[in-house]
Amino acid sequence: MWVGADGPGDGQILKFTRFGKFELQIGHKGGLSKGSNDVENLNGAQQIAVDPATNEVFVADGLKNHRVIVFDGTTGQYKRHWGAYGTKPDDAAVPAKYDPAVRSKQFGEVHGIALSRDGLVYVCDRTNDRVQVFRKDGTFVKEGLVAPKTLGGSAYEIAFSADPGQQYGLVVDGMNEKVWILWRDTLETIGSFGDGGHNGRRVRRGPQHRDGFEGQHLRRRNVGEQARPTLLVQGNSIRNRMGRLLRLATTSRRVSR
C-alpha cells in the first residue's frame, strides 16, 4: 500500500504492507522540493499506481509539482518523469489561470493516474479539464477534454469498466459533482451520472433510496440513514449504477458506426 500527502512540507510517499508495517519511504519531509525536475523529492503527491509486471510506481506528483514521476517499487530508485505531452516540465511556464480556449503545454494539477490493461498510463490533469494518455516510458499518445469550461478543474481521477477490454473510462468530477463516462479508445465523453449540475443525470432506485455523487466517492443511502461511501473502483455499486447507461451507449455506438 502506498500513501502520499500534500500538507505543508510533505515531499514524500510511504509504502506499507497491507497489515500496516512500514517498508519504504521515497522523498523527504521538510519542504525540500526544488520543483518538478527534482528527482529526490516529491511535492503534493496525489494518486499512485503500481505496474504489477515491473513493480514500477507511477506517481501523480501534481498538487504543487506538475508531473508524473516513476520509481522502482522495491528500492525506491528514481526511473523517469515527464510533464504534459511527455515533455520536460517547466514550473515557470505553468499558466496562473486556466483559459478554456488554450491547451496548456504544462500540467496544472496532476490529480489522478491509472494504468490500463493494455499498458497505457492515464493521467488526470484536473485544473486543465483533461485526461492525457501515455505509454509507460512517457511517450504521449492522446488527450481528451472533460467538461472543458469547468473553472476549478473537472478531471479528478479515472477508473475503467470491468469488461476485459476496459471499453469505458470513468472520470470523477468533484467540481461538477458527477462521473463522466468516456469511450476509452477515443476519450470522447458519452454520458454522465450524478446529482451535480443541471445537466447531471440522476439514477434512482425507488422512493426509499437516493443515489448521488459527492467529491471522489459514490454513495447510496436510505433516507434517514447515514451515507455510506463506496470507492469508485471497488464493489458492484458502480456497475449497478452504470449498467443501463452503458447498454444504451453501446447500442448508440453500434448504430452510429
C-alpha positions as CSV (number, residue, x, y, z in Angstrom):
1,M,0.0,0.0,0.0
2,W,1.3,3.4,-1.0
3,V,0.4,6.7,0.8
4,G,1.0,10.2,-0.5
5,A,0.3,13.6,1.2
6,D,0.0,17.2,0.3
7,G,0.4,19.0,3.6
8,P,3.0,21.7,4.3
9,G,6.4,20.2,3.7
10,D,5.2,16.8,2.6
11,G,7.7,15.8,0.0
12,Q,7.5,12.0,0.4
13,I,5.4,8.9,-0.3
14,L,5.3,5.9,2.0
15,K,5.0,2.2,1.4
16,F,3.3,-0.2,3.9
17,T,2.3,-3.8,3.8
18,R,-1.4,-4.5,3.9
19,F,-1.1,-5.1,7.6
20,G,0.3,-1.6,8.2
21,K,4.0,-2.4,8.5
22,F,6.3,0.4,7.2
23,E,8.5,-0.7,4.3
24,L,9.9,2.2,2.3
25,Q,10.0,6.0,2.0
26,I,10.6,7.9,-1.2
27,G,11.4,11.6,-0.9
28,H,11.8,13.7,2.2
29,K,9.7,15.7,4.6
30,G,10.5,19.3,5.3
31,G,9.8,21.3,2.2
32,L,13.0,20.3,0.4
33,S,11.5,20.0,-3.1
34,K,13.2,22.0,-5.8
35,G,10.3,21.8,-8.2
36,S,9.1,19.4,-10.9
37,N,12.5,18.3,-12.0
38,D,13.8,17.4,-8.6
39,V,14.2,13.6,-8.6
40,E,14.8,13.2,-4.9
41,N,11.7,14.8,-3.5
42,L,8.0,15.0,-4.3
43,N,5.7,17.9,-3.6
44,G,2.0,17.3,-3.2
45,A,1.8,13.7,-4.5
46,Q,-1.7,12.6,-5.2
47,Q,-2.8,9.3,-6.7
48,I,-0.3,6.4,-7.0
49,A,-0.5,3.4,-9.4
50,V,1.7,0.3,-9.4
51,D,2.6,-1.7,-12.5
52,P,2.4,-5.4,-11.3
53,A,4.5,-6.5,-14.3
54,T,7.5,-4.3,-13.5
55,N,6.8,-3.2,-9.9
56,E,7.3,0.4,-11.1
57,V,5.4,3.1,-9.1
58,F,3.7,5.8,-11.1
59,V,3.0,8.9,-9.0
60,A,0.7,11.8,-9.9
61,D,3.0,14.4,-8.3
62,G,0.8,17.2,-9.1
63,L,-0.7,19.4,-6.4
64,K,2.4,21.5,-6.2
65,N,4.6,19.9,-8.8
66,H,3.4,19.4,-12.3
67,R,4.5,16.0,-13.4
68,V,4.3,12.2,-13.4
69,I,7.3,10.5,-11.8
70,V,8.2,6.9,-11.7
71,F,10.2,4.9,-9.1
72,D,11.2,1.3,-8.5
73,G,8.7,-0.1,-6.1
74,T,11.3,-2.2,-4.3
75,T,14.3,0.0,-3.9
76,G,12.7,3.5,-4.4
77,Q,15.2,4.3,-7.1
78,Y,14.2,7.1,-9.5
79,K,13.4,5.9,-13.0
80,R,12.0,8.8,-15.1
81,H,9.5,11.7,-15.1
82,W,7.6,13.8,-17.6
83,G,5.2,16.7,-17.9
84,A,2.3,17.4,-20.2
85,Y,2.6,15.9,-23.7
86,G,5.6,13.9,-22.5
87,T,7.9,16.9,-22.3
88,K,10.1,18.1,-19.6
89,P,8.0,20.0,-17.0
90,D,8.7,23.8,-16.6
91,D,7.1,25.2,-13.4
92,A,7.8,28.8,-14.6
93,A,5.6,28.2,-17.7
94,V,2.5,26.9,-15.9
95,P,-0.3,29.4,-16.5
96,A,-1.5,31.3,-13.4
97,K,-5.1,31.0,-14.6
98,Y,-7.0,28.4,-16.7
99,D,-8.1,29.5,-20.1
100,P,-10.6,27.1,-21.7
101,A,-9.6,28.4,-25.2
102,V,-5.9,27.4,-24.7
103,R,-4.5,23.9,-24.2
104,S,-1.6,24.4,-21.8
105,K,1.7,22.9,-22.7
106,Q,2.2,22.3,-18.9
107,F,0.3,20.2,-16.5
108,G,-1.8,22.1,-14.0
109,E,-2.7,19.9,-11.0
110,V,-1.9,16.2,-11.8
111,H,-4.5,14.7,-9.6
112,G,-5.2,11.2,-10.8
113,I,-3.3,8.3,-12.5
114,A,-4.3,4.8,-13.6
115,L,-2.8,2.0,-15.7
116,S,-4.9,0.2,-18.2
117,R,-4.6,-3.5,-19.0
118,D,-3.2,-2.7,-22.4
119,G,-0.2,-0.9,-20.9
120,L,-1.2,2.8,-21.1
121,V,-0.9,5.4,-18.4
122,Y,-4.0,7.7,-18.0
123,V,-3.3,11.0,-16.2
124,C,-5.9,13.4,-14.9
125,D,-4.8,17.0,-15.3
126,R,-7.5,18.3,-13.1
127,T,-7.3,22.1,-13.4
128,N,-6.9,21.8,-17.2
129,D,-10.0,19.7,-17.5
130,R,-8.3,16.9,-19.4
131,V,-7.1,13.4,-19.5
132,Q,-3.8,12.7,-21.2
133,V,-2.6,9.2,-22.2
134,F,1.0,8.0,-22.3
135,R,3.0,4.8,-22.9
136,K,4.8,3.7,-19.8
137,D,8.0,5.3,-21.0
138,G,6.3,8.7,-21.0
139,T,5.6,8.9,-24.8
140,F,2.5,11.0,-25.3
141,V,-0.4,9.1,-27.1
142,K,-3.5,11.3,-27.0
143,E,-5.7,13.6,-24.8
144,G,-9.3,14.2,-24.2
145,L,-11.1,17.2,-22.7
146,V,-13.7,16.6,-19.9
147,A,-16.2,19.4,-19.3
148,P,-13.7,21.9,-20.6
149,K,-15.5,25.0,-19.5
150,T,-15.2,24.0,-15.8
151,L,-13.2,26.5,-13.8
152,G,-11.5,24.8,-10.8
153,G,-11.0,21.5,-12.6
154,S,-13.1,18.6,-13.8
155,A,-10.8,15.6,-14.1
156,Y,-10.0,14.4,-10.6
157,E,-9.4,10.7,-11.1
158,I,-10.1,8.0,-13.7
159,A,-11.1,4.3,-13.4
160,F,-12.0,1.8,-16.1
161,S,-15.0,-0.5,-16.7
162,A,-14.7,-4.1,-15.6
163,D,-15.0,-5.7,-19.0
164,P,-11.9,-7.4,-20.4
165,G,-11.2,-4.6,-22.9
166,Q,-11.9,-1.8,-20.4
167,Q,-14.1,-0.2,-23.0
168,Y,-15.1,2.7,-20.8
169,G,-13.3,5.3,-18.8
170,L,-15.0,6.8,-15.7
171,V,-13.8,10.2,-14.7
172,V,-14.6,11.6,-11.3
173,D,-15.5,15.3,-11.5
174,G,-15.6,16.7,-8.0
175,M,-16.3,20.3,-9.1
176,N,-19.5,19.4,-11.1
177,E,-20.2,16.5,-8.7
178,K,-20.7,13.8,-11.2
179,V,-18.9,10.9,-13.0
180,W,-18.3,11.3,-16.7
181,I,-18.4,8.2,-19.0
182,L,-15.9,8.2,-21.8
183,W,-15.0,5.8,-24.6
184,R,-11.5,4.7,-23.6
185,D,-10.2,4.4,-27.1
186,T,-11.2,7.9,-28.2
187,L,-11.7,9.7,-24.9
188,E,-15.0,11.0,-26.2
189,T,-17.5,11.8,-23.4
190,I,-20.7,9.9,-24.0
191,G,-22.6,10.4,-20.8
192,S,-22.6,11.1,-17.1
193,F,-24.3,10.3,-13.8
194,G,-24.6,12.0,-10.5
195,D,-26.5,14.7,-8.8
196,G,-24.4,17.8,-9.5
197,G,-25.3,20.5,-12.0
198,H,-28.4,21.0,-14.1
199,N,-27.1,18.6,-16.7
200,G,-26.4,15.8,-14.3
201,R,-28.2,12.5,-15.0
202,R,-29.7,11.2,-11.8
203,V,-30.2,7.5,-11.3
204,R,-32.9,6.4,-8.8
205,R,-33.8,3.1,-7.2
206,G,-37.2,3.8,-5.9
207,P,-38.6,6.1,-3.2
208,Q,-36.6,4.5,-0.4
209,H,-33.2,5.2,-1.9
210,R,-31.3,8.1,-3.3
211,D,-28.1,7.7,-5.4
212,G,-25.8,10.6,-5.5
213,F,-22.2,11.7,-6.0
214,E,-20.0,13.7,-3.7
215,G,-16.4,14.6,-4.3
216,Q,-14.5,11.4,-5.1
217,H,-16.9,8.9,-3.7
218,L,-20.2,7.3,-4.8
219,R,-22.9,6.9,-2.2
220,R,-26.2,5.1,-1.8
221,R,-28.2,5.8,1.2
222,N,-31.5,5.1,2.7
223,V,-33.4,8.2,3.6
224,G,-32.8,9.0,7.2
225,E,-29.7,6.9,7.4
226,Q,-26.1,7.9,7.3
227,A,-24.4,7.9,3.9
228,R,-22.0,5.0,3.3
229,P,-19.2,6.0,0.8
230,T,-18.0,3.4,-1.7
231,L,-14.8,3.8,-3.6
232,L,-15.3,4.3,-7.3
233,V,-13.1,1.4,-8.3
234,Q,-14.4,-1.2,-5.9
235,G,-17.5,-3.3,-5.4
236,N,-20.6,-3.7,-7.5
237,S,-22.3,-0.4,-6.8
238,I,-20.8,1.3,-9.8
239,R,-21.8,-1.5,-12.2
240,N,-25.3,-1.3,-10.8
241,R,-25.5,2.4,-11.4
242,M,-23.9,2.2,-14.9
243,G,-25.5,-0.8,-16.3
244,R,-28.4,0.9,-18.1
245,L,-26.3,3.9,-19.3
246,L,-23.6,1.7,-20.7
247,R,-26.1,-0.6,-22.5
248,L,-27.7,2.5,-24.1
249,A,-24.3,3.9,-25.0
250,T,-23.2,0.7,-26.6
251,T,-26.4,0.4,-28.7
252,S,-26.0,4.0,-29.8
253,R,-22.4,3.4,-30.9
254,R,-23.3,0.4,-33.0
255,V,-26.0,2.4,-34.7
256,S,-23.7,5.4,-35.3
257,R,-20.9,3.3,-36.8
